[in-house]
Amino acid sequence: MRIIYISQYFPPEAGASQARAHELARNLVKLGHQVTMLAEFPNHPSGILPQKYHGHLYERDTLDGIEVIRVWVKASKVKNYQSRLLFYSSFMLTASMAGLFLAQGHYDAIYINSPPLLAGGAGLAISKLRRIPMVFEVCDLWPASATALGEMTNPRAIALATHLEEACYHHSRRIVVVTHGAWQNIANRGFPEKKLAYIPNGANTDLFRFSSDHRTRLRQSLGLNSKFIVAYAGLHGIAQGLETIVQTAHQLQENPDVHFIFIGEGPCKAELIYLAEQYHLHNITFIPEKPREEIPGYLSASDLALIPLKNIDLFKGVLPSKLFDAWACARPVLMSVDGEARQILEEVNGGIFSPPEDVQQMARAILWMMNHPQEREAMGANGRIYTVKNHSHPQLANKLADILLEVVQSH
């Protein structure tokens, strides 16, 4: 098959969406399919376009056998409603043009990663004008998530976004969801279950694995040889509620053995650093964003991986990809995500649950983990076994290839 894959976010940008798109696409290529990726000029999360892209509308590239067409976007360091609208709208326009005029020859299917939802708008335009069947992937329910977080409050904007969301669902031959919660949400809105397909998040279990060498080297370089290291690696955004971790560090600052590391960037990072400074904390190290290839080393160096989200009912249907990255590295997790994620955590016995945004409970859970090393190591081993068996990216790409082939054959 020849596939147009639309993912606004893509490596060298770091993040869960970028990693999922890259892993699924490169494994589709390994299966013998041709993939053309439509993605933005790298700028996330800083909002700054590298100098090499200035004055260009697009660039052709190749990554792991994937043909990549990168397109211009209206990026901005300022993250507000207006700048985000321009950012996503510009990608919808330039990705549509790339799909219509730069992705040449016959294509069998279009696969769209969302959010951002306006990537679906580009997919709709290409699908309708080129008469290519479309499959729409829902990694996060949108605009529901944006509304729940207070990022979108204008009733007209919410109505327009919902109209686009439902247009993508109606026009798609299949709707791929990453959680059972999203499946139920979409089915409850009247979309037929036979149209839905489940491909959960996963991990590159070859890249993400425990390394004693990396553990020793990084702990030495950070000056944290003797510490119990609690790590958060990922976007420093609104949804994660990372201020709870800083407040927990404040709660535990008298314990000399516990140290927190934050790895990554995002719109909330400056506020988190300011909060830590206000508390005069010396038990937190903020580390800049690292290439994805380096994250397994930092997870290996840690003793416990944190996976937090804000206390919002919608997040009970979320299954963070960070869970599988940590488990692939045989790290136990402290999960502050209730619902579907908590259920898997407890079934696997790969860590412990702490209620979202509960500082006292998180502090107690961290101390329990620190004081129970045998149980902790068993939890990490359980997670690794489960992830290799159920959530490796080659397995997930096989599922996707079967879905796309079914769509193509019925077209």
N, C-alpha and C positions, 0 to 999 in steps of 0.2 A: 504493500500500500504506500501511496504518497500522501502525507498528512501535513496540513498546516496546523501548527500548534501556536496558540496565542497565549502568552504570559507576559504581562507588562513587566514584571520583576523577573530578572534572570541573572545568573553569574556573569561578571565577577561580583555583582551585588550579593551580600550575605543575607540569609533569612530563610524561614521555613517554606515560603511560597517559591522562592528561587530554587531551593534545593529539591523540592518535589518536582517542579517542572524539569529541571536538569536531569534528575535521576530517571524519571519516567521516559523522557525523550531519548536519553542515551541508551536505555535498555530496549526501547523500541527499535533503535538503530541496530543494536546487537541482534535483534530478532530478524533482521533483514529488511526492515521498512525504512523509507526515506522520510525524514522529518525536516520541515522548514519552520523555524521558530521566529515569531514576530515579537520583539521585545523593545523596551525603551533604551535610549542611551543611558548607561549606568549613572545613577545619581542618588540612589536610595541608601540610607535615610538622610544624608546631608542636604540634599536638594541642590547640590553643586555639580554642574556638568564638567567633566574633565576638559582641559584645553583642546585635546585632540579632536573633540567633536564640534567645537565652535565653528559656525559657518556651514555645517553639513545638515542635510535633511535625513540622510540614512547612511548606513554602512553595512557591507556584507562581511560576514565572519564565519568561521567554522570552529565548533567546539565538540570534541568527542564524536565526530562524524555527523553532527547536527549542523545543517545550514542555518545560520543565524542572520536575520535581517533586523538590525537595530535602527530605531527611528527616533527622530527629534521629539522631545516633550518640553512643555513650558514648566521647567523645574524651578523651585524656589526654596530658599532657606526658611522663609516665613511659612508656618503651617497654620493656616486658618481656612475658613470655609471657602472664601473666594479663590485663594491660591490652589487649594486642593481641587476645586471644580475645574479651573483652567488646566491643571496638571493632568487630570484624568481625561478631560475632554480633548486635550491636544493629542493624547495617545490614541483615543478612539479615532480621531481624524487621520493621523499619520499611519496608524496600523491598518486602517481601512484602505488607504491609498497603496500601502505596500502589498497588501493581500490582493488587491485588484490588478496592480501594474508591475510589481517587482517579483512576486512569486509566480514564475512563469511555468507554463505547461499544465498538464492535467493533474488534478488532485482528487483523491478519493474521499477525503473526509477532513473536517475542521474540528479541532479540539480546543476548547477555551477554558482557561483557568480563571476562576474568580473567587473573591474580589481581587481587584477593583471591578465593580459591576459594569463600568463603561467599556471594559474589554469585551464584554458580551455584545455591546452595541457594534463594535468593529466586526465581531464574528457574524452577527446577524446580517450586516451589510454585505460582507463577502459571500456568505452562504446564499443569500437571496440573488445577488447579482451574478454569481458564478455557478449557481445551482449545484452547490456542494453540500452534502448532508452534514449536519452540525451536531456535535455532542458537547454539552455544557457541564463543567465541573464546578461544584459548589463546595469550597473549602470553608466558607464562613457565610452564614445567612446575612444577606445585605439587601435592603437597608436596615433590617431589624437590629443588627449589632450596633450600627452607627447611631440609631435612635436610642437604644438602651444606654449607650455611653454618653449621650448628650452631645454627640458630634454633629448630629443633624436634627434640627428642631423646626424648620420651616415646613408647614403642612403641605404646601404646594410641591416643594422639592421632594418630600417623602412620597407623595402621591405619584410624581413623575418617575422616581426611582423604582417604586413598586410596579409601575406599569412596564418599565423596561425589564425588570426581573421576571415578571410573568410572561412577557413576550419571548424572552430567552427560553423559559420553560416550555412554552407552547410550541415554539419552532424547532426545538431540539428533538432529534430522534431518540436520544437517551439523555438522562440527567444523572451524572455521577456525583455521589455524596461521599464524604469522608467519615461521617458519623451516622449512627442509627437515629440520633436525635434530629438531624437534618432531614433524614428520610421521612420520619414521622411528621415533621412540620410541613413538608411539601405535600405529602399524601393527605394530610388533614385539610389542606387548602384545595383539594379536589383534583389534583394531578394524579393520573393513574399509576399505581404501584408498578405495573409491568414496564413503565417507562424509566423507572429508577434502577440504579445499579450502585453497589457499595464497593468502593476501593478506599480503604482507610489510609491514614498516614503510615509511614514506615521509616526505615533507616538503611543507610548504606552499611551493611554489616561487615564489609571488608575494610572500609575506612574507619568506621566507628567501632573500635575494640580497645580493650584495656591494654595499656603499655606501661610496664614497670619502669622502663628507661625514661619515657616522657614524665612519668610521675616524679621520679627522683630529680631529674634536671629542672623541671619547672618549679617544684617546691623549693629547690635551692635558689633558683634565680629570683623567686619572689620573697626569699627570706622567711619562708613559712614551714621549714622542715618539721618542726615538732607540733604544728597546729592541727586542729580538726577543721578542715577547710569545707565550708559550705558555699556552693557555687550556683550562680545564676548566669546562664549564657543565652543571650537572645536580645530581641528588640526591647529597648527601654521606652515602652509606650504607655498609653492611658489604660488599656485593657488589663495590663499585667498587675497593676496596683503595687508597684515595687516599693512604694513608701512603707508598706507593711514590713518589708524585709529590713529597711533602714531602722524602723522603730524597734524591730526585734533585736537588731544589733545593739541598739541603745539599751534595751532590756538586759542584754547579756554582756555588756561592756566590762563588768567586773570579773567575768570569767576569762582568765588569760589564755585558755586553751582554744577558744573558738574564734575563727576568723572567716569573714565573708569576702568573696570575690564576685564582682559584677563584670561580665565580659560583654561588650557590645556598645551600640550607640542607639540614639532615638530621641524623640521630642521631649521626653521627660528627664533625660540624663542630667542636665544642668540643675534642675530642681532637686534631684536626688543627691547630687554632690553638695549643694547648698544646705540641704537638710542634715546631711552627715556632718558638715562643718559646724552647723548650729549646735549639734549635740556634742561636738568635740570628740568625735569617734576616731579611734585608732585601730579598730578591729574590722575595717572595711578597706579593700583595695579596688579601685575602679580601673579597669583595663580597657584600652581602646578596642574597637571592633577588629577581629582577627579573621583571616581567610578561613573558610570552612574546613580546610585540610588541617588546620591547627587546633580546632575545637576538641577533637578526641584527646589531645594531649592535656588540655586544661581539665576536661572531665576526669581523665585518669589521675590527675594531680589532686583532685578533690576527694572528699570522703562522703559527701552527700550532695545531690543535685536538687535544687529548688525549682518547682513548677507552680507558680502562682497565677491566679486571675482574680479580678474583682468579684465581689459577691453579687452577681447578677443572675437571675433565673435562667436567662437565655444560655449562659455558659455551662449549664448542666448538660447540654447536648454537645459539648466540645470535647475533642480528644487531641491534645496538643502533640505535635510531632516531636517536641523536646523530650517527651517521655521515652520514645523509642531510641532517640540518640543516646540518652543517658543509660538506658538499659543495655543497648548494644555495647556500651563501654563497661558493662557489669557494675554500674553505679546504682546504689539504692536511691530512691527519690522521696522527697517530702512534697506531697501533692496538696495544693490548696485549690483544687477544682472538684466540685461535687458532681454527682450524677453519673454519666456514662464513664468518665475517666476514673472516678473513684471506684466504680464497680470492677473495672479491669484491674486496677491497682491491687485491689483486695483479693480478686480471684487468682492473680499471679503470685501474690505475696511478694511484690517487688518494692515495697516501701510502706510508708504510713501516710494517712490522711490527716490534714490539719484544716479546720474550717477557714474559708477565705476571709482575709482581713482581720484575723484574730491573733493579735500579737502574743498574748499570754500562751495560747495553745501552741503557736509556732515555736516559741522559746522552749516550752516543755518538751515538744517533740524532738527538737534539735539535741537537747541534752540527753534524752532517752537514747537517741541514735548514737551519740558519742559514747555513751556508757555501755552499749551492747554491741561490741565489734563483731562477734560471731553471727548474731542475727542480721546485722547490717550486711556482712559479706554474703550471707545466704540469699538475702533479698536481691542483691546485685546479680548474683549468679542466676537466680530464677528469672530475672528480667532479660538477661542475655539469651537464655534458652528459649524463652517465649518469643522474643523478637526475631531471632533467626528462623524459628519455625513458622511464624505467622505474618511477619511484617518486613521481610527483606524486599528491597526495591525490584529485583528481577521477578519475584512472584507477583508483585503488584502490576508490573508492566505486562506480564503475560495476561492478566485479567483484562487490562485495558485493550491490548491487542485483540483479544477475543470479542470484546464489545464493539470495537471499531469495525472489525471484519464482518460481524453480524449486521451492523448498520449499512456497510457498503454493499453487502450481498442482497439486502432487502430494498436497496434504493432503486 
